[in-house]
Amino acid sequence: MLRLYHDLLADRERLIEAHHRLLAEQNALLEQIDLLCARSTAAAGSDTPCGSPPPLSPVQRQVLVLMAGGAKDGAIARRLNLSERSVRRQVESLTQRTGASNRFTLALAAIRIGWLPAGH
C-alpha cells in the first residue's frame, strides 16, 4: 500500500512538472504571437493595435468558448441548437479573423485579443 502511495505521489509530481512545461510553452507562444502581431501592424502601417478586431457576435462568442473548452462541433451544435455546419463556419470565420492555423492557435489568439479570459 505504501508503494502505491509513493507511485501516486511520483505521478502527481510528473503531472505538475508537465503542466509547468506546458505553461512555459504557452507563454512562449503568446510572446511569439505578440511579436508577429507587432510586426504585421508595423508593416501594414496601421495605428490599430493587432489585438483589436471587431467584437464577436453572441453566437461567435459561445462557439469560441465551447470550442476552447474542448467541445467538438457536434456537441457545440447540440448545446447551441445549431447545425454542425454552422458551427464549422463560425470556427472557420474566427480562424480567418485571427490568422490562426488551427483550433489551438485560435484559442491562444482569442486569449491574446481578449475574446477569452486567460487560463481558459
BAFI-3210 file (N, C-alpha, C; in Angstrom, 3 decimals, decimal comma, padded with zeros to 6 digits):
// residues 120
n [1|2|3|4|5|6|7|8|9|10|11|12|13|14|15|16|17|18|19|20|21|22|23|24|25|26|27|28|29|30|31|32|33|34|35|36|37|38|39|40|41|42|43|44|45|46|47|48|49|50|51|52|53|54|55|56|57|58|59|60|61|62|63|64|65|66|67|68|69|70|71|72|73|74|75|76|77|78|79|80|81|82|83|84|85|86|87|88|89|90|91|92|93|94|95|96|97|98|99|100|101|102|103|104|105|106|107|108|109|110|111|112|113|114|115|116|117|118|119|120]
n.u [000,828|001,947|003,838|002,212|001,148|003,476|004,050|001,827|002,295|004,651|003,683|001,966|003,798|005,163|003,080|002,604|005,048|004,920|002,712|003,743|005,731|004,109|002,750|004,898|005,578|003,217|003,313|005,589|004,628|002,592|004,140|005,449|003,261|002,556|004,858|004,791|002,369|002,902|004,829|003,339|001,442|003,064|004,183|001,961|001,391|-000,520|-002,478|-004,110|-004,234|-002,988|-004,461|-007,138|-009,593|-012,883|-015,679|-017,030|-019,927|-022,797|-023,250|-020,833|-019,128|-020,111|-019,643|-016,850|-016,044|-016,989|-015,612|-012,938|-012,955|-012,781|-014,863|-016,400|-017,490|-020,081|-021,090|-021,084|-022,900|-025,274|-025,588|-025,947|-028,059|-027,642|-026,668|-024,134|-022,643|-022,993|-021,608|-019,015|-018,577|-018,589|-016,299|-014,363|-014,584|-013,737|-011,151|-010,036|-010,277|-008,453|-006,155|-005,270|-004,015|-005,090|-007,317|-006,154|-004,261|-006,083|-007,517|-005,428|-004,892|-007,358|-007,347|-005,206|-006,184|-008,310|-010,785|-011,258|-010,937|-007,766|-006,155|-008,198]
n.v [-001,189|001,218|001,524|001,964|004,446|006,036|005,785|007,097|009,682|010,255|010,191|012,359|014,449|014,318|015,031|017,649|018,839|018,514|020,111|022,628|022,855|022,981|025,393|027,166|026,811|027,733|030,424|031,186|030,842|032,766|035,066|034,966|035,296|037,921|039,268|038,703|039,901|042,589|043,091|042,693|044,696|046,964|046,684|046,962|049,545|050,382|052,038|050,810|048,636|045,303|043,435|044,245|043,494|043,649|043,292|040,151|038,335|037,301|034,534|033,738|034,168|032,273|029,876|029,987|029,931|027,393|025,771|026,323|025,210|022,592|021,249|019,348|019,859|018,742|018,522|021,203|022,197|020,858|021,896|024,631|024,638|024,619|023,863|021,440|022,261|025,039|025,605|024,817|026,735|029,087|028,647|028,532|031,145|032,623|031,647|032,620|035,375|035,752|034,783|032,349|028,971|026,637|025,079|025,225|027,337|029,269|029,487|030,441|032,894|034,113|034,446|036,227|038,429|039,089|038,025|035,713|034,806|034,756|031,672|030,059]
n.w [000,000|000,758|-001,223|-003,474|-002,765|-002,861|-005,577|-006,649|-005,692|-007,073|-009,689|-009,530|-009,158|-011,614|-013,320|-012,469|-013,155|-015,944|-016,476|-015,775|-017,733|-020,006|-019,518|-019,685|-022,378|-023,526|-022,770|-024,203|-026,812|-026,812|-026,576|-029,036|-030,713|-030,004|-030,936|-033,722|-034,290|-033,684|-035,627|-037,999|-037,773|-037,823|-040,370|-041,960|-041,532|-039,774|-037,311|-035,596|-032,894|-032,947|-031,521|-031,610|-033,053|-034,614|-032,347|-031,144|-032,277|-030,343|-030,828|-032,012|-029,845|-027,980|-029,390|-029,605|-026,886|-026,082|-027,930|-027,262|-024,803|-025,399|-026,593|-029,170|-032,592|-032,996|-030,376|-029,632|-031,483|-030,702|-028,107|-028,596|-030,263|-033,055|-036,463|-037,281|-039,421|-039,344|-036,997|-037,766|-039,744|-038,215|-036,628|-038,662|-039,627|-037,388|-037,211|-039,576|-039,089|-037,037|-038,078|-037,373|-037,472|-036,639|-034,231|-031,711|-031,915|-032,519|-030,114|-028,467|-029,744|-029,338|-026,602|-026,338|-027,770|-026,225|-026,353|-024,994|-021,550|-019,886|-019,205|-019,874]
ca.u [000,000|002,850|004,449|001,203|001,096|004,677|003,875|000,859|002,980|005,580|002,858|001,489|004,927|005,398|001,993|002,847|006,161|004,422|001,846|004,607|006,354|003,081|002,531|006,045|005,426|002,109|003,808|006,488|003,777|001,921|005,145|005,647|002,075|002,709|005,907|004,264|001,301|003,535|005,473|002,330|000,833|004,037|004,327|000,735|001,279|-001,795|-002,458|-004,984|-003,495|-003,253|-005,447|-008,394|-010,537|-014,267|-016,174|-017,715|-021,373|-023,068|-023,079|-019,399|-018,540|-020,491|-018,916|-015,443|-015,882|-017,169|-014,523|-011,721|-013,115|-012,555|-016,060|-016,394|-018,528|-021,393|-021,523|-021,371|-024,148|-026,404|-025,717|-026,413|-029,168|-027,186|-026,194|-022,676|-022,087|-022,954|-020,510|-017,768|-018,445|-018,204|-014,900|-013,565|-014,597|-012,862|-009,783|-009,596|-010,162|-007,272|-004,986|-004,865|-003,917|-005,850|-008,140|-005,288|-003,755|-007,256|-007,764|-004,361|-005,121|-008,552|-006,917|-004,366|-007,037|-009,232|-012,080|-011,364|-010,098|-006,528|-006,320|-009,416]
ca.v [000,000|002,359|001,634|002,582|005,847|006,671|005,835|008,161|010,957|010,447|010,545|013,727|015,339|014,337|015,817|019,054|019,275|018,614|021,289|023,802|022,937|023,441|026,822|027,883|026,776|028,623|031,794|031,422|031,015|034,061|036,082|034,927|035,918|039,365|039,748|038,665|040,896|043,905|043,206|042,840|046,016|047,949|046,528|047,466|050,968|050,584|052,555|049,949|047,541|043,994|042,709|044,980|043,258|043,921|042,372|038,927|038,229|036,375|033,143|033,508|034,081|030,982|028,826|030,097|029,465|025,942|025,172|026,441|024,280|021,232|020,633|019,051|020,578|018,155|018,899|022,642|022,357|020,439|022,815|025,945|024,430|024,994|022,722|021,284|023,083|026,417|025,669|024,798|028,046|030,063|028,384|028,961|032,607|033,086|031,278|033,590|036,700|035,809|034,281|031,100|027,845|025,513|025,452|025,577|028,692|030,150|029,736|031,318|034,228|034,662|034,891|037,405|039,524|039,452|037,387|034,701|035,125|033,972|030,466|029,363]
ca.w [000,000|000,822|-002,549|-004,321|-002,369|-003,401|-007,024|-006,923|-005,458|-008,182|-010,845|-009,293|-009,405|-013,061|-013,911|-012,141|-014,000|-017,316|-016,506|-015,775|-019,053|-020,936|-019,281|-020,241|-023,831|-023,875|-022,651|-025,333|-027,991|-026,714|-026,888|-030,479|-031,315|-029,816|-031,830|-035,086|-034,361|-033,744|-036,943|-039,055|-037,604|-038,294|-041,818|-042,605|-041,256|-039,094|-035,944|-034,806|-032,292|-033,540|-030,740|-031,532|-034,137|-034,223|-031,325|-031,580|-032,099|-029,229|-031,265|-032,154|-028,508|-027,400|-030,115|-029,227|-025,506|-026,046|-028,688|-026,464|-023,691|-025,872|-027,169|-030,607|-033,335|-032,742|-029,023|-029,666|-032,244|-029,851|-026,970|-029,045|-031,184|-034,388|-037,238|-037,213|-040,487|-038,833|-036,028|-038,547|-040,403|-037,188|-036,277|-039,820|-039,647|-036,305|-037,579|-040,581|-038,466|-036,185|-038,782|-036,727|-038,405|-036,100|-033,071|-030,585|-032,100|-032,434|-028,688|-027,976|-030,290|-028,687|-025,267|-026,522|-028,231|-025,153|-026,567|-023,944|-020,402|-019,773|-018,419|-020,298]
c.u [000,874|003,507|003,476|001,104|002,296|004,593|002,909|001,486|003,945|004,815|002,365|002,602|005,230|004,319|002,186|003,976|005,710|003,541|002,691|005,308|005,354|002,793|003,670|005,966|004,301|002,570|004,739|005,681|003,079|002,893|005,410|004,466|002,160|003,726|005,418|003,194|001,888|004,187|004,446|001,648|001,764|004,170|003,125|000,577|000,004|-001,589|-003,299|-004,164|-003,936|-004,379|-006,782|-009,304|-011,947|-014,755|-016,903|-019,220|-021,606|-022,863|-021,600|-018,732|-018,861|-019,745|-017,455|-015,196|-015,988|-016,033|-013,230|-011,766|-012,984|-013,753|-015,894|-017,562|-019,933|-021,947|-021,882|-022,708|-025,356|-026,638|-026,323|-027,584|-028,847|-026,868|-024,668|-022,005|-021,985|-021,805|-019,179|-017,526|-018,007|-016,729|-013,983|-013,473|-013,663|-011,402|-009,230|-009,388|-008,893|-006,003|-004,464|-004,848|-004,681|-006,581|-007,307|-004,789|-004,896|-007,541|-006,700|-004,560|-006,316|-008,236|-006,139|-005,203|-007,964|-010,619|-012,334|-010,523|-008,860|-006,784|-007,539|-009,058]
c.v [001,256|002,599|002,330|004,078|006,609|006,795|006,958|009,539|011,269|010,843|011,987|014,724|015,439|015,160|017,312|019,605|019,446|019,848|022,563|023,976|023,459|024,933|027,651|027,926|027,703|030,074|032,138|031,637|032,368|035,197|036,127|035,564|037,428|039,952|039,783|039,719|042,292|044,125|043,442|044,197|047,094|047,894|047,094|048,965|051,326|051,163|051,694|048,826|046,211|043,275|043,410|044,741|043,587|042,902|041,178|039,057|037,275|034,910|032,825|033,336|032,720|029,836|028,824|029,559|027,949|025,224|025,194|025,527|022,824|020,556|020,443|019,766|020,052|018,552|020,379|022,881|021,983|021,443|024,156|025,866|024,976|023,728|022,633|022,144|024,544|026,595|025,703|026,147|029,117|029,902|028,832|030,482|033,175|032,799|032,275|034,971|036,842|035,393|032,984|029,971|026,619|025,978|025,862|027,009|029,710|030,489|030,660|032,749|034,891|035,148|036,192|038,623|040,006|038,884|036,294|035,132|034,237|032,776|029,673|028,040]
c.w [000,000|-000,532|-003,529|-004,038|-002,947|-004,927|-007,420|-006,727|-006,602|-009,448|-010,730|-009,599|-010,903|-013,770|-013,654|-013,003|-015,448|-017,475|-016,560|-017,119|-020,080|-020,759|-019,851|-021,761|-024,278|-023,808|-023,802|-026,615|-027,974|-027,011|-028,392|-031,202|-031,184|-030,785|-033,272|-035,295|-034,496|-035,098|-038,046|-038,978|-038,133|-039,812|-042,558|-042,405|-040,544|-037,704|-035,017|-034,202|-032,873|-032,812|-030,642|-032,725|-033,672|-033,194|-031,940|-031,434|-030,916|-029,611|-031,411|-030,791|-027,872|-028,065|-029,685|-027,819|-025,428|-026,778|-027,884|-025,245|-024,099|-026,499|-028,675|-031,270|-033,045|-031,383|-028,961|-030,371|-031,392|-028,726|-027,395|-030,015|-032,580|-035,166|-037,076|-038,270|-040,046|-037,844|-036,774|-039,227|-039,395|-036,819|-037,415|-039,882|-038,582|-036,610|-038,598|-039,972|-037,646|-036,912|-038,190|-037,748|-037,918|-034,843|-031,870|-030,731|-032,122|-030,971|-028,104|-028,467|-029,610|-027,278|-025,393|-026,908|-027,122|-025,350|-025,524|-022,765|-020,386|-018,866|-018,786|-020,930]
res [m|l|r|l|y|h|d|l|l|a|d|r|e|r|l|i|e|a|h|h|r|l|l|a|e|q|n|a|l|l|e|q|i|d|l|l|c|a|r|s|t|a|a|a|g|s|d|t|p|c|g|s|p|p|p|l|s|p|v|q|r|q|v|l|v|l|m|a|g|g|a|k|d|g|a|i|a|r|r|l|n|l|s|e|r|s|v|r|r|q|v|e|s|l|t|q|r|t|g|a|s|n|r|f|t|l|a|l|a|a|i|r|i|g|w|l|p|a|g|h]
***
